[in-house]
């Protein structure tokens, strides 16, 4: 079976951690996976992979520009493969918080949907599955005022110590998303032709609301 590919674009580093957890989950399921920062590495044709997972952080209502450029350039290839797009943001924290008033959660859910819809409009690509993922509050990315605003957004206790990171990501839900994709890719691979010989899997060394999709999903969760 061909390897899986995880490509990420991160602003503060947490989306890289999300991508690494996705890769770890795929390895746990006994499949080969390659992970790559969209900013730093070149990729061969995507037909060499069984499926592709893209993860991008959201800042000020927009996904990382590098991910938008990547998807625009590789859209036709992505459309031929099982795909998942992970949209990593702090707005999802509010949308998923059962302790918040319903109107606030609905407003946050609308915001996450709009960000995903905007990504589709910007890139011309609609993934098989798009999932909004709660991100993390990191000291390297936000100053005291922003942390105060995010504390209000999250309705949770966020420490003031500058060396702390508060992670809101639902790892169990993320595993469910990955498991679903792996099942689809395995079924699809049974009828796929072998990988052509010659070119290596990568030219360079690389780092070792859910929206309706076209393949079965499990309930789940910068």
C-alpha positions as CSV (number, residue, x, y, z in Angstrom):
1,X,0.0,0.0,0.0
2,X,1.2,3.5,-0.8
3,X,2.2,5.8,2.1
4,X,-0.1,8.5,3.6
5,X,0.9,12.1,3.3
6,X,0.4,14.8,6.0
7,X,1.1,18.4,5.0
8,X,0.8,21.2,7.5
9,X,1.0,25.0,7.7
10,X,1.4,26.5,11.1
11,X,1.6,30.0,12.6
12,X,2.5,29.3,16.2
13,X,3.7,25.6,16.1
14,X,0.6,23.8,17.4
15,X,-0.6,22.7,14.0
16,X,2.7,21.0,13.5
17,X,1.9,19.1,16.7
18,X,-1.5,18.2,15.3
19,X,0.1,16.9,12.1
20,X,2.6,14.9,14.2
21,X,-0.2,13.3,16.2
22,X,-2.0,12.4,12.9
23,X,1.2,10.8,11.6
24,X,1.7,8.9,14.9
25,X,-1.9,7.6,14.7
26,X,-1.4,6.3,11.1
27,X,1.8,4.5,12.2
28,X,-0.1,3.0,15.1
29,X,-2.4,1.5,12.5
30,X,0.6,-0.1,10.8
31,X,0.9,2.2,7.7
32,X,3.7,4.3,6.4
33,X,3.3,8.0,6.6
34,X,5.3,11.1,5.6
35,X,4.9,14.5,7.2
36,X,5.9,17.8,5.6
37,X,5.9,21.5,6.3
38,X,4.2,23.1,3.3
39,X,6.8,25.9,3.5
40,X,10.0,23.9,3.3
41,X,9.8,20.8,1.1
42,X,9.1,19.8,-2.5
43,X,6.7,16.9,-3.2
44,X,6.5,14.4,-6.1
45,X,3.2,13.8,-7.8
46,X,0.5,13.1,-5.1
47,X,-0.5,9.9,-7.0
48,X,2.3,8.2,-5.0
49,X,0.2,8.4,-1.9
50,X,-2.8,6.5,-0.6
51,X,-4.4,9.6,0.9
52,X,-3.6,13.2,2.0
53,X,-4.3,15.0,5.2
54,X,-3.8,18.8,5.2
55,X,-3.7,20.8,8.4
56,X,-3.6,24.6,8.5
57,X,-3.9,27.1,11.4
58,X,-6.4,30.0,11.3
59,X,-5.4,33.5,12.2
60,X,-7.6,36.6,11.9
61,X,-10.2,34.5,10.1
62,X,-7.9,33.1,7.4
63,X,-5.9,30.0,6.9
64,X,-2.1,30.2,6.3
65,X,-1.4,31.6,2.9
66,X,1.2,28.9,2.1
67,X,-1.5,26.3,2.4
68,X,-3.8,28.2,0.1
69,X,-1.1,28.4,-2.5
70,X,-0.2,24.7,-2.1
71,X,-3.9,23.6,-2.6
72,X,-4.3,25.9,-5.6
73,X,-1.2,24.4,-7.3
74,X,-2.1,20.7,-6.5
75,X,-5.9,20.8,-6.6
76,X,-6.3,18.4,-9.5
77,X,-4.1,15.8,-7.8
78,X,-5.9,16.2,-4.5
79,X,-9.3,15.6,-6.1
80,X,-8.2,12.1,-7.2
81,X,-7.3,11.0,-3.6
82,X,-9.1,10.5,-0.3
83,X,-8.5,13.7,1.6
84,X,-9.1,15.4,5.0
85,X,-8.6,19.1,5.7
86,X,-8.0,20.1,9.4
87,X,-8.8,23.7,10.2
88,X,-7.0,24.5,13.5
89,X,-8.4,27.5,15.4
90,X,-9.3,28.8,18.8
91,X,-12.8,29.7,17.6
92,X,-13.6,26.0,17.6
93,X,-12.9,26.1,21.4
94,X,-16.0,28.3,21.8
95,X,-18.1,26.3,19.4
96,X,-17.4,23.0,21.2
97,X,-17.8,24.4,24.8
98,X,-21.0,22.9,26.2
99,X,-20.9,25.3,29.1
100,X,-21.3,28.3,26.8
101,X,-24.8,29.8,26.0
102,X,-26.3,28.3,22.8
103,X,-26.3,31.5,20.9
104,X,-22.5,32.0,21.5
105,X,-21.8,28.5,20.4
106,X,-23.9,28.9,17.3
107,X,-22.1,32.2,16.5
108,X,-18.7,30.4,16.9
109,X,-19.9,27.5,14.7
110,X,-20.9,29.9,12.0
111,X,-17.5,31.5,12.2
112,X,-15.7,28.2,11.7
113,X,-17.9,27.3,8.9
114,X,-17.3,30.6,7.2
115,X,-13.5,30.1,7.4
116,X,-13.9,26.7,5.8
117,X,-16.2,28.1,3.1
118,X,-13.8,30.9,2.4
119,X,-11.0,28.3,2.0
120,X,-13.0,26.4,-0.6
121,X,-13.7,29.7,-2.5
122,X,-10.0,30.7,-2.3
123,X,-8.6,27.4,-3.5
124,X,-11.4,25.9,-5.7
125,X,-10.9,22.7,-3.8
126,X,-13.5,20.9,-1.7
127,X,-11.9,18.1,0.5
128,X,-13.7,14.9,1.1
129,X,-13.9,15.8,4.7
130,X,-13.3,19.2,6.5
131,X,-12.9,19.2,10.2
132,X,-12.6,22.2,12.5
133,X,-10.1,21.4,15.3
134,X,-9.6,23.3,18.5
135,X,-6.1,24.8,18.7
136,X,-3.9,25.9,21.6
137,X,-3.0,29.1,23.4
138,X,0.8,29.6,23.3
139,X,2.9,32.2,25.0
140,X,5.1,32.6,21.9
141,X,2.2,33.8,19.8
142,X,0.0,36.0,22.1
143,X,0.7,38.8,24.4
144,X,-1.0,39.5,27.7
145,X,-4.0,41.4,26.2
146,X,-4.6,38.7,23.6
147,X,-4.4,36.0,26.2
148,X,-7.0,37.9,28.3
149,X,-9.3,38.0,25.2
150,X,-8.7,34.3,24.6
151,X,-9.4,33.5,28.2
152,X,-12.8,35.1,27.7
153,X,-13.3,33.2,24.4
154,X,-12.5,29.9,25.9
155,X,-14.4,30.4,29.2
156,X,-11.6,28.5,30.9
157,X,-8.8,29.3,33.2
158,X,-5.7,30.2,31.2
159,X,-2.5,30.6,33.2
160,X,-0.6,33.9,33.1
161,X,2.9,32.3,33.3
162,X,4.8,33.1,30.1
163,X,6.1,29.6,29.7
164,X,2.8,27.8,29.7
165,X,0.8,26.4,26.8
166,X,-2.9,25.6,27.0
167,X,-4.0,22.9,24.5
168,X,-7.7,22.5,23.7
169,X,-7.4,19.9,20.9
170,X,-9.6,16.8,21.3
171,X,-7.1,14.1,20.5
172,X,-9.6,11.3,20.7
173,X,-11.9,12.9,18.2
174,X,-8.9,13.6,15.9
175,X,-8.0,9.9,16.1
176,X,-11.5,9.0,14.9
177,X,-11.1,11.3,11.9
178,X,-7.8,9.6,11.0
179,X,-9.1,6.1,11.5
180,X,-12.0,6.8,9.1
181,X,-9.7,8.1,6.4
182,X,-7.3,5.1,6.8
183,X,-10.2,2.7,6.4
184,X,-11.3,4.4,3.2
185,X,-7.8,4.5,1.8
186,X,-7.2,0.8,2.6
187,X,-10.4,-0.2,0.7
188,X,-9.5,2.0,-2.2
189,X,-5.9,0.6,-2.4
190,X,-7.2,-2.9,-3.0
191,X,-7.9,-2.0,-6.6
192,X,-5.1,0.5,-7.1
193,X,-2.2,-0.2,-9.4
194,X,1.3,-0.5,-7.8
195,X,3.5,2.6,-7.3
196,X,5.7,3.1,-10.4
197,X,9.4,2.4,-9.8
198,X,12.1,5.0,-10.2
199,X,11.5,8.2,-8.3
200,X,11.7,8.0,-4.5
201,X,8.6,8.8,-2.4
202,X,10.1,12.3,-1.7
203,X,12.7,14.3,-3.4
204,X,14.0,15.6,-0.1
205,X,14.2,14.2,3.4
206,X,11.1,15.2,5.4
207,X,10.1,15.0,9.0
208,X,9.6,11.5,10.1
209,X,-18.7,21.6,12.9
210,X,-17.4,18.4,10.7
211,X,-18.5,19.1,7.1
212,X,-20.3,16.4,5.0
213,X,-17.9,14.3,3.0
214,X,-18.0,11.6,0.4
215,X,-16.9,8.8,2.8
216,X,-18.1,7.6,6.2
217,X,-17.1,9.6,9.2
218,X,-17.2,9.2,12.9
219,X,-18.3,11.9,15.3
220,X,-15.4,14.0,16.4
221,X,-14.1,17.2,17.3
222,X,-3.0,26.8,15.6
